[in-house]
Amino acid sequence: MELSDIRREYTRGGLRRDNLLSDPIEQFNLWLSQAVEAKLIDPTAMTVATVDQYGQPFQRIVLLKNVEKNGFVFYTNLGSRKAQHIEHNHRVSLHFPWHNLERQVHITGVAEKLTATENMKYFTSRPKESQIAAIASHQSSRISARGILEGKFLELKQKFANGEIPVPSFWGGYRIRPTSIEFWQGGENRLHDRFIYLKESDEWSIDRLAP
């Protein structure tokens, strides 16, 4: 089989300007709720793209944890590679691939750290095992064997068996304040529908893009 021969038609329907809400955050929440209702696997999974100090782009998948009027929230180890990139360059890109609905959402924006209060509120809401894993793993650092990570996890699990787990200083969240949000709906004959919202002062403009 040749990779160039793999293709399919997009037939779930088009997207028209009249279908769009004036606020892109509300439009995103509508599409996200439809992705959840469609029982897509990991509907909150998004690719986060950053750029290092040499201009090299990196991508990884994380989970969206909140959508607010002023941005999209995710959490990570603040010593991770992505966090180091954001420290150097606050401009990032998010991408949601909802393949079964033949939809994509692409977001560009600026990352800002959440407050200690916001971090604590979410951290304490997580399952205890997830809290422990956040402490056990120094994300993006080199380890010689998985057993080292598992051993640290078990050590911490025993240590905090009967007590609260403190929020680690090296863990926290980011809010991505969007500057553009693009909605993509697959169309027949590769005539896809694309609309981009651009932030201008405090208002959003909407333009159709050629596929």
C-alpha positions, 0 to 999 in steps of 0.5 A: 500500500502506498501512503499517497493512496490513503485518502477519504472524503469528508461528508459530515457537512459544511460550516457557514458563517451563519452557523458561527457564534460571535464569540469564539470561546462560546463557539469552542465550548459548543464544539467541545460539548459536541465532541464530548456528546459524540463520545470521542476518545480524549476530547480535551486532548490538545497539541501544545506547540512551543519554540526553544531558544534556537527556533526549534519547534516542539509539540506534545499532547496535554489535556485541557483542564479549563476554558475561560472567557480569557483563555485555555488552561493546562497544567504541567511541571514548571521545570519541563521542556515546554515550561522552559520554552514558554519562559523564553517565548510566551507565544504558543499554539494549541490544536484540537483534532476531532477526527470523527467529527471531521473538525479541527480547532487551531489557537494561537496565543500568549501563555501566562502562569496561573496564580498559586491559589489557582494551582492549589485549587486544581492540584487538591482536586486531583486523585491522590495517585496523580498528585504523587506522580506529579512529585515523583516525576521530574518531567523531561529529565533523563532517567536510566530505568522506569524502575527508578520512577516507579520506586520513587512513586511507591516511596512517596505513596507510603510517605503520604499514605495518611496525610495531605500532599503539598502542592510542589513548588515546581508544578503549576498551570498556564493560561493561554490567552488567544489572539486567533482561533480557527475552526475547520470543518472537512468538506467534500472534494477537499473544499473544507470550510475554515473560519478564523477569529482574530482579536483586535483590541477587545473585539473579534473579527471573523474571516473565511479562509480558503482551504 
